[in-house]
Amino acid sequence: MGGVVRLAAMACLALLFASPLHADTEVGQTAVPPPHWAQSIEVIDDGAPVMLEPDGASRRRGTIGAGTRLGFTRRVFGTGCSTGFWYQTADALFICEAHVKPSPAPPGPKVDEWAGGERLPQRYAFIRFDGTRAYHHPSDYFRNDYVEALSKGFGIVVTGETVYEGVAFVRNRRHQWIEKGSVHFVQGSAFSGVTLEAGQPLDVAWVAPRPGKLFDKPQGRTIARLDKHTRVEVIGTRGAWTQVEKGWVRTAELARPTLVAPPEGVGPTDRWIDIDIDQQVLVAYQGTTPMFTTLVSTGRPGKKLETPLGIHQIWVKLDYTDMDDIERTDLPANYSIQDVPWVQFFKGSYGFHAAFWHNDFGRRRSHGCINLSPKDARTLFNFTQPVLPPGWNAILPIPEDRPTTIHIH
């Protein structure tokens, strides 16, 4: 995906209305503490903003999901919060008191009973038929009293299931009910890249974007057929041929990363990412050392679809965000997917994210973003700086984080 992106998870970053302080009260001054039994503060509004100061106009650090319990050090006076008070968290950030409540439980993230499986953080499904109807309640199905009609291919997050009057329904994240037979569940591609040990040569390649053949020698006889995404170890090259551990493969049938120097300004311990558009490969580095490599799918050729070349920096990391282009009326079909996971934007709405709707990595096919398999998206999300704390929806890098640099060529 890519192109026009709805940052649903970022809407909560809007500033709150300011609230006045008494003339003799200073911002940040300690206020009456919470109840003595409070071991944490629980976030009650999903996407509650966290600030660097107890001031709604200060710099935002990120957002936190509802149900997350935060450790805190004190309650202070501040501006930009409807109650006039802020909590200072255990990591010296500030959250408006209106977004939290004292809790007797220890700090910790919310446990999601509808969490996904091994590959994905939630349960995802796609609409099977055009005009599939969503209802406020399963009983509305029998009166044909629907909220909206969904297009074929729209993606939803499934947060519940029920059977009503003999008909099975699933509930989406918007608390709407859809007939279960109108959706199909997805797990996402099982493809994953390679984590490299320090000093390990970058001698890996994949058969991509289509199946290939293994020969006994250049221009020789075929000894095996190689499936798409087959990983091979490169021994050397000879003209249009590449020698691998069990024979020879036409170089044009391989996607292979190459070692490149860090961009200007990247230090010896900084993390950065290189993307080769022609090869459709990504290499994640620390300084000059490659740490991880994989196949990607970047933007399709076209003025509004190509992934932007150049040097960029990750400007926000989101646990998930909605993606769609439903406001586009110049297209034959639109897309809409709830809670696309492990999103990292580096230029406007262009970024990395998991693509659980295809297995075409190694081929250009997105709307401009850089598609990764679910496992690779999670790996890269955990690799880049800064790290998203447990229970947070989003984090905005600050200079002290040494934000991750992106080089696309």
Secondary structure, DSSP 8 states (H G I E B T S, - for coil): -BSS---GGGGGGS--------TT--TT-B-----TT-SEEEE-STTEEEESSSBTTS-EEEEE-TT-EE-EEEEEE-BSSTTSEEEEETTS-EEEGGGEEEESS-SB----TTB--SS-SB-EEEE-STTEEEESSGGGGGGT--SEEE-TT-EEEEEEEEEETTEEEEEETTS-EEEGGGEEEE-------EE--TT----EEEE-SS-EEEESSTT--EEEEE-TT-EEEEEEEETTEEEETTEEEEGGGEE--------TT--TT-EEEEEETTTTEEEEEETTEEEEEEE-B-B-SSTTTS---EEEE--EEEEEEEEE-TT--SSS---EEEEEEEEEEEETTEEEEE-TT---TTS--BSBSEEE-HHHHHHHHHHSSS---TTEEEE---GGG---EEEE-
